[in-house]
Amino acid sequence: MTDEQWEAQNGSLAPDEARARGLCWCCNGNGVLYTAFGGVQRSVRCPERCQGGKAKR
Ligand SMILES: [Zn+2]
């Protein structure tokens, strides 16, 4: 997988769209954020500490 493909897993929802679908605005419902640089591909826990990608109430 290329770095671009890896980061594409973050999804492309705008924060407002994610919220409208009941998903965490930060991670688009993934629960993790995907970051890649120079071929090092990592996933990190969502800094919003959401529950499995669901929006907080
Ligand atoms: Zn989140």
PDB file of the backbone (N, CA, C, O) and the ligand in Angstrom, with CONECT records:
HET     ZN  A 101       1
ATOM      1  N   MET A   1       0.854  -1.195   0.000  1.00  0.00           N
ATOM      2  CA  MET A   1       0.000   0.000   0.000  1.00  0.00           C
ATOM      3  C   MET A   1       0.891   1.248   0.000  1.00  0.00           C
ATOM      4  O   MET A   1       1.875   1.315   0.737  1.00  0.00           O
ATOM      5  N   THR A   2       0.545   2.213  -0.817  1.00  0.00           N
ATOM      6  CA  THR A   2       1.325   3.448  -0.810  1.00  0.00           C
ATOM      7  C   THR A   2       0.897   4.320   0.374  1.00  0.00           C
ATOM      8  O   THR A   2      -0.155   4.103   0.977  1.00  0.00           O
ATOM      9  N   ASP A   3       1.737   5.309   0.691  1.00  0.00           N
ATOM     10  CA  ASP A   3       1.387   6.241   1.769  1.00  0.00           C
ATOM     11  C   ASP A   3       0.049   6.917   1.478  1.00  0.00           C
ATOM     12  O   ASP A   3      -0.763   7.122   2.380  1.00  0.00           O
ATOM     13  N   GLU A   4      -0.170   7.263   0.199  1.00  0.00           N
ATOM     14  CA  GLU A   4      -1.414   7.949  -0.151  1.00  0.00           C
ATOM     15  C   GLU A   4      -2.619   7.040   0.101  1.00  0.00           C
ATOM     16  O   GLU A   4      -3.638   7.478   0.634  1.00  0.00           O
ATOM     17  N   GLN A   5      -2.489   5.786  -0.285  1.00  0.00           N
ATOM     18  CA  GLN A   5      -3.592   4.846  -0.058  1.00  0.00           C
ATOM     19  C   GLN A   5      -3.821   4.642   1.434  1.00  0.00           C
ATOM     20  O   GLN A   5      -4.958   4.530   1.892  1.00  0.00           O
ATOM     21  N   TRP A   6      -2.745   4.596   2.167  1.00  0.00           N
ATOM     22  CA  TRP A   6      -2.860   4.408   3.617  1.00  0.00           C
ATOM     23  C   TRP A   6      -3.643   5.564   4.239  1.00  0.00           C
ATOM     24  O   TRP A   6      -4.579   5.348   5.009  1.00  0.00           O
ATOM     25  N   GLU A   7      -3.254   6.785   3.898  1.00  0.00           N
ATOM     26  CA  GLU A   7      -3.912   7.942   4.500  1.00  0.00           C
ATOM     27  C   GLU A   7      -5.335   8.112   3.973  1.00  0.00           C
ATOM     28  O   GLU A   7      -6.169   8.731   4.636  1.00  0.00           O
ATOM     29  N   ALA A   8      -5.617   7.577   2.805  1.00  0.00           N
ATOM     30  CA  ALA A   8      -6.976   7.664   2.250  1.00  0.00           C
ATOM     31  C   ALA A   8      -7.964   6.909   3.136  1.00  0.00           C
ATOM     32  O   ALA A   8      -9.168   7.157   3.070  1.00  0.00           O
ATOM     33  N   GLN A   9      -7.471   6.002   3.954  1.00  0.00           N
ATOM     34  CA  GLN A   9      -8.358   5.263   4.856  1.00  0.00           C
ATOM     35  C   GLN A   9      -8.997   6.174   5.897  1.00  0.00           C
ATOM     36  O   GLN A   9      -9.984   5.795   6.528  1.00  0.00           O
ATOM     37  N   ASN A  10      -8.449   7.360   6.082  1.00  0.00           N
ATOM     38  CA  ASN A  10      -9.061   8.299   7.024  1.00  0.00           C
ATOM     39  C   ASN A  10     -10.451   8.719   6.570  1.00  0.00           C
ATOM     40  O   ASN A  10     -11.249   9.199   7.375  1.00  0.00           O
ATOM     41  N   GLY A  11     -10.744   8.543   5.295  1.00  0.00           N
ATOM     42  CA  GLY A  11     -12.046   8.959   4.796  1.00  0.00           C
ATOM     43  C   GLY A  11     -12.024  10.421   4.402  1.00  0.00           C
ATOM     44  O   GLY A  11     -11.080  11.146   4.716  1.00  0.00           O
ATOM     45  N   SER A  12     -13.045  10.840   3.727  1.00  0.00           N
ATOM     46  CA  SER A  12     -13.056  12.194   3.184  1.00  0.00           C
ATOM     47  C   SER A  12     -14.247  13.001   3.645  1.00  0.00           C
ATOM     48  O   SER A  12     -14.582  14.021   3.044  1.00  0.00           O
ATOM     49  N   LEU A  13     -14.890  12.551   4.709  1.00  0.00           N
ATOM     50  CA  LEU A  13     -16.036  13.309   5.204  1.00  0.00           C
ATOM     51  C   LEU A  13     -15.567  14.601   5.865  1.00  0.00           C
ATOM     52  O   LEU A  13     -14.570  14.628   6.586  1.00  0.00           O
ATOM     53  N   ALA A  14     -16.309  15.662   5.601  1.00  0.00           N
ATOM     54  CA  ALA A  14     -16.076  16.890   6.353  1.00  0.00           C
ATOM     55  C   ALA A  14     -16.594  16.675   7.776  1.00  0.00           C
ATOM     56  O   ALA A  14     -17.487  15.858   8.000  1.00  0.00           O
ATOM     57  N   PRO A  15     -16.026  17.415   8.742  1.00  0.00           N
ATOM     58  CA  PRO A  15     -16.464  17.233  10.133  1.00  0.00           C
ATOM     59  C   PRO A  15     -17.974  17.316  10.312  1.00  0.00           C
ATOM     60  O   PRO A  15     -18.550  16.537  11.072  1.00  0.00           O
ATOM     61  N   ASP A  16     -18.617  18.249   9.622  1.00  0.00           N
ATOM     62  CA  ASP A  16     -20.066  18.388   9.766  1.00  0.00           C
ATOM     63  C   ASP A  16     -20.802  17.172   9.206  1.00  0.00           C
ATOM     64  O   ASP A  16     -21.814  16.742   9.760  1.00  0.00           O
ATOM     65  N   GLU A  17     -20.288  16.620   8.105  1.00  0.00           N
ATOM     66  CA  GLU A  17     -20.919  15.437   7.517  1.00  0.00           C
ATOM     67  C   GLU A  17     -20.785  14.238   8.445  1.00  0.00           C
ATOM     68  O   GLU A  17     -21.730  13.471   8.632  1.00  0.00           O
ATOM     69  N   ALA A  18     -19.603  14.091   9.020  1.00  0.00           N
ATOM     70  CA  ALA A  18     -19.387  12.969   9.931  1.00  0.00           C
ATOM     71  C   ALA A  18     -20.337  13.067  11.114  1.00  0.00           C
ATOM     72  O   ALA A  18     -20.946  12.071  11.506  1.00  0.00           O
ATOM     73  N   ARG A  19     -20.468  14.260  11.685  1.00  0.00           N
ATOM     74  CA  ARG A  19     -21.370  14.453  12.820  1.00  0.00           C
ATOM     75  C   ARG A  19     -22.801  14.126  12.430  1.00  0.00           C
ATOM     76  O   ARG A  19     -23.537  13.504  13.197  1.00  0.00           O
ATOM     77  N   ALA A  20     -23.192  14.549  11.233  1.00  0.00           N
ATOM     78  CA  ALA A  20     -24.566  14.306  10.790  1.00  0.00           C
ATOM     79  C   ALA A  20     -24.852  12.817  10.688  1.00  0.00           C
ATOM     80  O   ALA A  20     -26.006  12.401  10.791  1.00  0.00           O
ATOM     81  N   ARG A  21     -23.817  12.010  10.486  1.00  0.00           N
ATOM     82  CA  ARG A  21     -23.999  10.556  10.382  1.00  0.00           C
ATOM     83  C   ARG A  21     -23.757   9.853  11.711  1.00  0.00           C
ATOM     84  O   ARG A  21     -23.747   8.624  11.775  1.00  0.00           O
ATOM     85  N   GLY A  22     -23.563  10.627  12.761  1.00  0.00           N
ATOM     86  CA  GLY A  22     -23.352  10.018  14.070  1.00  0.00           C
ATOM     87  C   GLY A  22     -21.951   9.478  14.247  1.00  0.00           C
ATOM     88  O   GLY A  22     -21.707   8.633  15.108  1.00  0.00           O
ATOM     89  N   LEU A  23     -21.025   9.967  13.428  1.00  0.00           N
ATOM     90  CA  LEU A  23     -19.645   9.496  13.503  1.00  0.00           C
ATOM     91  C   LEU A  23     -18.764  10.557  14.140  1.00  0.00           C
ATOM     92  O   LEU A  23     -19.062  11.750  14.095  1.00  0.00           O
ATOM     93  N   CYS A  24     -17.680  10.098  14.729  1.00  0.00           N
ATOM     94  CA  CYS A  24     -16.708  11.025  15.295  1.00  0.00           C
ATOM     95  C   CYS A  24     -16.175  11.936  14.190  1.00  0.00           C
ATOM     96  O   CYS A  24     -15.796  11.457  13.121  1.00  0.00           O
ATOM     97  N   TRP A  25     -16.143  13.245  14.442  1.00  0.00           N
ATOM     98  CA  TRP A  25     -15.723  14.204  13.411  1.00  0.00           C
ATOM     99  C   TRP A  25     -14.234  14.060  13.125  1.00  0.00           C
ATOM    100  O   TRP A  25     -13.766  14.396  12.038  1.00  0.00           O
ATOM    101  N   CYS A  26     -13.503  13.563  14.098  1.00  0.00           N
ATOM    102  CA  CYS A  26     -12.040  13.556  13.984  1.00  0.00           C
ATOM    103  C   CYS A  26     -11.546  12.378  13.148  1.00  0.00           C
ATOM    104  O   CYS A  26     -10.666  12.537  12.303  1.00  0.00           O
ATOM    105  N   CYS A  27     -12.113  11.196  13.387  1.00  0.00           N
ATOM    106  CA  CYS A  27     -11.618   9.986  12.718  1.00  0.00           C
ATOM    107  C   CYS A  27     -12.623   9.428  11.709  1.00  0.00           C
ATOM    108  O   CYS A  27     -12.402   8.350  11.157  1.00  0.00           O
ATOM    109  N   ASN A  28     -13.725  10.144  11.460  1.00  0.00           N
ATOM    110  CA  ASN A  28     -14.719   9.688  10.483  1.00  0.00           C
ATOM    111  C   ASN A  28     -15.253   8.298  10.788  1.00  0.00           C
ATOM    112  O   ASN A  28     -15.586   7.536   9.880  1.00  0.00           O
ATOM    113  N   GLY A  29     -15.331   7.979  12.054  1.00  0.00           N
ATOM    114  CA  GLY A  29     -15.918   6.703  12.432  1.00  0.00           C
ATOM    115  C   GLY A  29     -14.946   5.536  12.438  1.00  0.00           C
ATOM    116  O   GLY A  29     -15.346   4.400  12.689  1.00  0.00           O
ATOM    117  N   ASN A  30     -13.680   5.799  12.166  1.00  0.00           N
ATOM    118  CA  ASN A  30     -12.694   4.707  12.144  1.00  0.00           C
ATOM    119  C   ASN A  30     -12.225   4.317  13.550  1.00  0.00           C
ATOM    120  O   ASN A  30     -11.868   3.166  13.799  1.00  0.00           O
ATOM    121  N   GLY A  31     -12.230   5.280  14.452  1.00  0.00           N
ATOM    122  CA  GLY A  31     -11.669   5.026  15.773  1.00  0.00           C
ATOM    123  C   GLY A  31     -10.168   5.215  15.819  1.00  0.00           C
ATOM    124  O   GLY A  31      -9.578   5.280  16.897  1.00  0.00           O
ATOM    125  N   VAL A  32      -9.547   5.302  14.654  1.00  0.00           N
ATOM    126  CA  VAL A  32      -8.098   5.533  14.572  1.00  0.00           C
ATOM    127  C   VAL A  32      -7.830   6.533  13.455  1.00  0.00           C
ATOM    128  O   VAL A  32      -8.656   6.730  12.563  1.00  0.00           O
ATOM    129  N   LEU A  33      -6.668   7.153  13.523  1.00  0.00           N
ATOM    130  CA  LEU A  33      -6.201   8.020  12.447  1.00  0.00           C
ATOM    131  C   LEU A  33      -5.034   7.329  11.759  1.00  0.00           C
ATOM    132  O   LEU A  33      -4.185   6.725  12.414  1.00  0.00           O
ATOM    133  N   TYR A  34      -4.997   7.420  10.448  1.00  0.00           N
ATOM    134  CA  TYR A  34      -3.927   6.801   9.667  1.00  0.00           C
ATOM    135  C   TYR A  34      -2.935   7.873   9.241  1.00  0.00           C
ATOM    136  O   TYR A  34      -3.305   8.871   8.623  1.00  0.00           O
ATOM    137  N   THR A  35      -1.681   7.653   9.576  1.00  0.00           N
ATOM    138  CA  THR A  35      -0.644   8.599   9.179  1.00  0.00           C
ATOM    139  C   THR A  35       0.475   7.829   8.489  1.00  0.00           C
ATOM    140  O   THR A  35       0.773   6.687   8.840  1.00  0.00           O
ATOM    141  N   ALA A  36       1.084   8.472   7.508  1.00  0.00           N
ATOM    142  CA  ALA A  36       2.185   7.838   6.792  1.00  0.00           C
ATOM    143  C   ALA A  36       3.181   8.905   6.383  1.00  0.00           C
ATOM    144  O   ALA A  36       2.808  10.015   6.002  1.00  0.00           O
ATOM    145  N   PHE A  37       4.443   8.554   6.470  1.00  0.00           N
ATOM    146  CA  PHE A  37       5.482   9.475   6.021  1.00  0.00           C
ATOM    147  C   PHE A  37       6.700   8.661   5.615  1.00  0.00           C
ATOM    148  O   PHE A  37       7.246   7.888   6.403  1.00  0.00           O
ATOM    149  N   GLY A  38       7.111   8.854   4.374  1.00  0.00           N
ATOM    150  CA  GLY A  38       8.310   8.165   3.908  1.00  0.00           C
ATOM    151  C   GLY A  38       8.216   6.650   3.985  1.00  0.00           C
ATOM    152  O   GLY A  38       9.212   5.973   4.242  1.00  0.00           O
ATOM    153  N   GLY A  39       7.030   6.123   3.765  1.00  0.00           N
ATOM    154  CA  GLY A  39       6.865   4.676   3.740  1.00  0.00           C
ATOM    155  C   GLY A  39       6.603   4.050   5.097  1.00  0.00           C
ATOM    156  O   GLY A  39       6.363   2.847   5.194  1.00  0.00           O
ATOM    157  N   VAL A  40       6.648   4.875   6.163  1.00  0.00           N
ATOM    158  CA  VAL A  40       6.308   4.360   7.493  1.00  0.00           C
ATOM    159  C   VAL A  40       4.830   4.631   7.734  1.00  0.00           C
ATOM    160  O   VAL A  40       4.417   5.783   7.871  1.00  0.00           O
ATOM    161  N   GLN A  41       4.040   3.573   7.785  1.00  0.00           N
ATOM    162  CA  GLN A  41       2.591   3.717   7.870  1.00  0.00           C
ATOM    163  C   GLN A  41       2.125   3.277   9.246  1.00  0.00           C
ATOM    164  O   GLN A  41       2.380   2.157   9.688  1.00  0.00           O
ATOM    165  N   ARG A  42       1.438   4.188   9.901  1.00  0.00           N
ATOM    166  CA  ARG A  42       1.001   3.896  11.270  1.00  0.00           C
ATOM    167  C   ARG A  42      -0.462   4.265  11.438  1.00  0.00           C
ATOM    168  O   ARG A  42      -0.997   5.100  10.707  1.00  0.00           O
ATOM    169  N   SER A  43      -1.094   3.635  12.404  1.00  0.00           N
ATOM    170  CA  SER A  43      -2.433   4.061  12.807  1.00  0.00           C
ATOM    171  C   SER A  43      -2.360   4.379  14.291  1.00  0.00           C
ATOM    172  O   SER A  43      -1.763   3.641  15.074  1.00  0.00           O
ATOM    173  N   VAL A  44      -2.971   5.477  14.656  1.00  0.00           N
ATOM    174  CA  VAL A  44      -2.946   5.903  16.054  1.00  0.00           C
ATOM    175  C   VAL A  44      -4.371   6.057  16.552  1.00  0.00           C
ATOM    176  O   VAL A  44      -5.276   6.383  15.784  1.00  0.00           O
ATOM    177  N   ARG A  45      -4.562   5.821  17.833  1.00  0.00           N
ATOM    178  CA  ARG A  45      -5.883   5.946  18.421  1.00  0.00           C
ATOM    179  C   ARG A  45      -6.390   7.367  18.224  1.00  0.00           C
ATOM    180  O   ARG A  45      -5.622   8.326  18.306  1.00  0.00           O
ATOM    181  N   CYS A  46      -7.664   7.495  17.967  1.00  0.00           N
ATOM    182  CA  CYS A  46      -8.257   8.814  17.759  1.00  0.00           C
ATOM    183  C   CYS A  46      -8.005   9.695  18.980  1.00  0.00           C
ATOM    184  O   CYS A  46      -8.336   9.306  20.100  1.00  0.00           O
ATOM    185  N   PRO A  47      -7.418  10.888  18.773  1.00  0.00           N
ATOM    186  CA  PRO A  47      -7.131  11.765  19.912  1.00  0.00           C
ATOM    187  C   PRO A  47      -8.386  12.279  20.599  1.00  0.00           C
ATOM    188  O   PRO A  47      -8.309  12.799  21.712  1.00  0.00           O
ATOM    189  N   GLU A  48      -9.533  12.144  19.961  1.00  0.00           N
ATOM    190  CA  GLU A  48     -10.787  12.569  20.596  1.00  0.00           C
ATOM    191  C   GLU A  48     -11.278  11.544  21.614  1.00  0.00           C
ATOM    192  O   GLU A  48     -12.241  11.800  22.337  1.00  0.00           O
ATOM    193  N   ARG A  49     -10.622  10.388  21.673  1.00  0.00           N
ATOM    194  CA  ARG A  49     -11.025   9.318  22.587  1.00  0.00           C
ATOM    195  C   ARG A  49     -12.492   8.951  22.399  1.00  0.00           C
ATOM    196  O   ARG A  49     -13.229   8.751  23.365  1.00  0.00           O
ATOM    197  N   CYS A  50     -12.890   8.870  21.160  1.00  0.00           N
ATOM    198  CA  CYS A  50     -14.263   8.479  20.879  1.00  0.00           C
ATOM    199  C   CYS A  50     -14.410   6.975  21.136  1.00  0.00           C
ATOM    200  O   CYS A  50     -13.418   6.255  21.246  1.00  0.00           O
ATOM    201  N   GLN A  51     -15.624   6.527  21.225  1.00  0.00           N
ATOM    202  CA  GLN A  51     -15.873   5.101  21.432  1.00  0.00           C
ATOM    203  C   GLN A  51     -16.069   4.431  20.087  1.00  0.00           C
ATOM    204  O   GLN A  51     -17.173   4.440  19.543  1.00  0.00           O
ATOM    205  N   GLY A  52     -15.007   3.850  19.546  1.00  0.00           N
ATOM    206  CA  GLY A  52     -15.116   3.125  18.284  1.00  0.00           C
ATOM    207  C   GLY A  52     -15.591   3.974  17.114  1.00  0.00           C
ATOM    208  O   GLY A  52     -16.227   3.469  16.189  1.00  0.00           O
ATOM    209  N   GLY A  53     -15.280   5.258  17.159  1.00  0.00           N
ATOM    210  CA  GLY A  53     -15.619   6.118  16.030  1.00  0.00           C
ATOM    211  C   GLY A  53     -16.984   6.765  16.095  1.00  0.00           C
ATOM    212  O   GLY A  53     -17.364   7.502  15.185  1.00  0.00           O
ATOM    213  N   LYS A  54     -17.733   6.502  17.164  1.00  0.00           N
ATOM    214  CA  LYS A  54     -19.051   7.134  17.270  1.00  0.00           C
ATOM    215  C   LYS A  54     -18.915   8.549  17.825  1.00  0.00           C
ATOM    216  O   LYS A  54     -18.035   8.848  18.632  1.00  0.00           O
ATOM    217  N   ALA A  55     -19.813   9.396  17.364  1.00  0.00           N
ATOM    218  CA  ALA A  55     -19.812  10.771  17.852  1.00  0.00           C
ATOM    219  C   ALA A  55     -20.196  10.793  19.317  1.00  0.00           C
ATOM    220  O   ALA A  55     -21.043  10.020  19.765  1.00  0.00           O
ATOM    221  N   LYS A  56     -19.563  11.689  20.056  1.00  0.00           N
ATOM    222  CA  LYS A  56     -19.947  11.872  21.452  1.00  0.00           C
ATOM    223  C   LYS A  56     -21.202  12.703  21.543  1.00  0.00           C
ATOM    224  O   LYS A  56     -21.473  13.541  20.684  1.00  0.00           O
ATOM    225  N   ARG A  57     -21.951  12.469  22.571  1.00  0.00           N
ATOM    226  CA  ARG A  57     -23.143  13.311  22.740  1.00  0.00           C
ATOM    227  C   ARG A  57     -22.860  14.381  23.750  1.00  0.00           C
ATOM    228  O   ARG A  57     -23.731  15.199  24.043  1.00  0.00           O
TER     229      ARG A  57
HETATM  230 ZN    ZN A 101     -12.690   9.586  16.781  1.00  0.00          ZN2+
END
